[in-house]
């Protein structure tokens, strides 16, 4: 796993979100944006993180920041998750793990003594040119929106 770092250019991508809409890296040109990678829809930590970003969405967008979540769950799973929690941002389905691998967030994990391969919970903040300005390797799931705003000195 080669995690992208501050100063790296965000990779180009194209995929489908929870509404079967095409989402592309070009949609973020000229904007600050956050892409957060998370392991699985409807799990406690992932739900807390998504709801934090939902609750802070107005503050993020008011400051010109776009938000996108990514996991390897299906479009259908993302649709149920986004509907259940009224998420106002795109959740990109990356079942092939192409984008997950491009950002370097797939790799070995440990849980309760068990080792396995999976998606690491990592968020990236990009500037208007698509350069990574911040990498958050252990996001505060319950306060992630404020964490992003704080890193950008916007709260």
N, C-alpha and C positions, 0 to 999 in steps of 0.2 A: 504494500500500500504506500504510494507516494502522494501524500497529502499536499494539495496546492498551498502556497504560502502567500503572505503579504507581498505585493508587487507583481505577482503572476497575473496574467490575463485570464479572465474567466473563459472557459471553452465554449465554443458555439454548440448549440443544441436545438433540437426540435422534438416535440412530443405532444401527447394528448393529456389534457387535464380532466378533472372530475366531470366536466360537462361535455366531454368529447370535443372540446375546442382545441385547435392547434395552438401551442405555446412555443415560442422561439426566443432564442437569445436576442434576436433583433427587436423584440418587444420592449427590451430594457435599455436600448440605446438612448443616451442622453439623460438617463435617470440614475439616481442612486438606487440600489436594490439589495435585497437580502434573499439568499437562497438557503433554506435550512433543510438538512437531510435528517430523516428520522427513521427508526427501525420499522414501525408497524402501526397502521391505523388502529384506533380504538384500544390502545394500551394506555395504562395510567400516565406514564411520563410523556408520551406523544400527545395525548389528549390535553394535558396541562400546558404543554408548549404551544400547541395550536390555539388553545383558548386564550392564552396570554397574548399571542399575536393578534387574535381576533379582537380582544378587548382594547388593545393599543393601536388597532388598525387606523383609526381616525388620526391619532397623533403622528403615526408613521407617514400616512399619505399627506397630511397637512405639511409635513416637512419634506415632501417630494420623494419619499422612499417607497418603492414597490416591494412586494413580498411574494415569494413562491416557496412552497414546500415540495419535497421530493422523497418518495420511498419506492420500493419495488412492488408495492401493492397495485392491484388492477384498477382500471378506470372505474369499474363498478364499486369496488371497495372504497375508493376515494369519494365517489358520489355519495355513498351512504354516510361516510364519516363527515364530509363537508355539510351535508344536509342536517345530520343529527346535531351538529354543533354550530350551525349557521356561520360557516367559515367564509369570509368575503374575498379570499384570495385563491389563486390557482394552486392545486395540488397536482403535480406532474407525476404520471405513472411511468416508472422506469423499470418495467419487468425484465428487460434485457440487461439491466444494470450498466448500460453504456455511459450515462451521465454520472452515475454513482462512481464508476471506475475513473472517469475523466477527472473528477474532483479528488479522487483518492480516498474516499470514505468507506470503502469495502475492505474488510480485513479480519484478522483474528480477534475474537472477543472472548471474555470469560463471564459466566453467570452461574453463581452457586457452585463453583468448582468445576463447571463444565466448560470446555473450550469448543468453539464453533466459529464459522465464518458468518459475518453479518455486516449490517450498515452501522457505522459509527455515527452517533448524534453529534453533528458538527454544523455550524452556521458560518456562512461567508457573507461579508458585506463588500459590495462593489461600488466604485465611483461611476460617474457619468461616462467614462471611457471604457468601463468594463474591467478595470484593474482592481484586484482584491486589496482592500484597505484594512480589513480585520478578519481574523479567523478565530472563531469561538469554539474551542474544542470540548468544553464542558459547559454548555449553555445552562442558565438557570431556567429550568422548564416553567416554573410558575411565575417568572418575572422577566421573560425573554424580551418582550417589547421594550420595557424600560431599560434592560441591559443594552439593547441595540441603540436606543436613543442616547443613553449615557456615553457609550463609546464614541458617538458622533457629536457629543456635547450639545445635545438638543433637548435635554430635559431639565 
